[in-house]
Amino acid sequence: MSDTELDRWADAPSPCVDVCKYKRQGRCVGCAMTKEEKQSFPQHGSGAAKKEFIEALMARLAESTRNPAFWVMAYQRKCAMEGVACPIGAEGE
């Protein structure tokens, strides 16, 4: 992974997309995280730690009955609103 890519991941905001409604097994309907996972997201962690966290979340979304593309679009919008480069491309990677 290049330094530029790691920097993009290091600047990544939380995967929370500000829906915050917990229904499915205690998981948010917006981002599929539990309250504990939202609190444990490495706010100031390394790019590699954030990348691992978000990739695990995307894998969970892909395994569920939900389409991860909806979360990706919401997350890209969040990154744009926060003025940071989104580490996730249009295809979800």
C-alpha positions as CSV (number, residue, x, y, z in Angstrom):
1,M,0.0,0.0,0.0
2,S,1.4,3.4,-1.0
3,D,2.0,6.3,1.5
4,T,-0.7,8.3,-0.3
5,E,-3.3,5.4,0.1
6,L,-2.3,5.0,3.8
7,D,-2.7,8.8,4.3
8,R,-6.2,8.6,2.8
9,W,-7.1,5.8,5.2
10,A,-5.5,7.6,8.1
11,D,-7.8,10.6,7.5
12,A,-10.9,8.4,7.1
13,P,-13.8,9.4,9.3
14,S,-15.9,6.9,11.3
15,P,-18.0,4.6,9.2
16,C,-21.1,5.9,11.0
17,V,-23.4,7.6,8.5
18,D,-25.5,9.3,11.2
19,V,-28.6,7.1,11.1
20,C,-28.0,5.6,14.6
21,K,-31.1,3.3,14.8
22,Y,-30.2,0.0,16.5
23,K,-32.5,-2.8,15.5
24,R,-30.8,-5.8,13.9
25,Q,-29.1,-7.7,16.7
26,G,-28.1,-4.4,18.2
27,R,-26.6,-3.2,15.0
28,C,-27.3,0.2,13.4
29,V,-29.5,0.1,10.3
30,G,-27.3,2.8,8.7
31,C,-23.8,1.4,9.2
32,A,-24.3,-2.1,10.7
33,M,-22.0,-1.3,13.7
34,T,-22.9,-1.9,17.3
35,K,-22.6,1.0,19.8
36,E,-19.4,-0.6,21.1
37,E,-17.9,-0.8,17.6
38,K,-18.8,2.9,17.0
39,Q,-16.9,3.8,20.1
40,S,-13.9,1.6,19.3
41,F,-13.3,3.0,15.8
42,P,-9.7,4.2,15.8
43,Q,-10.4,7.9,15.5
44,H,-6.7,8.8,15.5
45,G,-5.4,5.3,14.6
46,S,-3.2,4.4,11.8
47,G,-4.4,4.1,8.2
48,A,-3.9,0.3,8.3
49,A,-6.1,0.0,11.5
50,K,-8.9,2.1,10.0
51,K,-8.7,0.2,6.7
52,E,-9.0,-3.2,8.5
53,F,-11.9,-1.9,10.5
54,I,-13.8,-0.6,7.5
55,E,-13.1,-3.6,5.3
56,A,-14.4,-5.9,8.1
57,L,-17.6,-3.8,8.2
58,M,-18.0,-4.0,4.5
59,A,-17.6,-7.8,4.6
60,R,-20.3,-7.9,7.2
61,L,-22.6,-5.8,5.0
62,A,-21.9,-8.1,2.0
63,E,-22.7,-11.2,4.0
64,S,-25.9,-9.8,5.2
65,T,-29.0,-9.2,3.2
66,R,-28.1,-5.6,2.8
67,N,-26.5,-4.1,-0.3
68,P,-23.2,-2.5,0.8
69,A,-23.4,0.0,-2.1
70,F,-25.9,2.1,-0.2
71,W,-23.6,2.4,2.8
72,V,-20.7,3.2,0.4
73,M,-22.7,6.1,-1.2
74,A,-23.6,7.5,2.3
75,Y,-20.0,7.2,3.5
76,Q,-18.7,8.9,0.4
77,R,-21.1,11.7,1.0
78,K,-20.0,12.0,4.6
79,C,-16.3,12.2,3.5
80,A,-17.2,14.9,1.1
81,M,-19.1,16.9,3.7
82,E,-16.1,16.6,6.1
83,G,-13.7,17.6,3.3
84,V,-11.6,14.5,3.3
85,A,-10.7,12.2,0.5
86,C,-12.8,9.0,0.7
87,P,-10.7,5.9,0.9
88,I,-13.5,3.9,-0.7
89,G,-14.0,4.1,-4.5
90,A,-17.3,4.0,-6.3
91,E,-17.0,0.2,-6.7
92,G,-16.7,-0.1,-2.9
93,E,-12.9,-0.6,-2.8
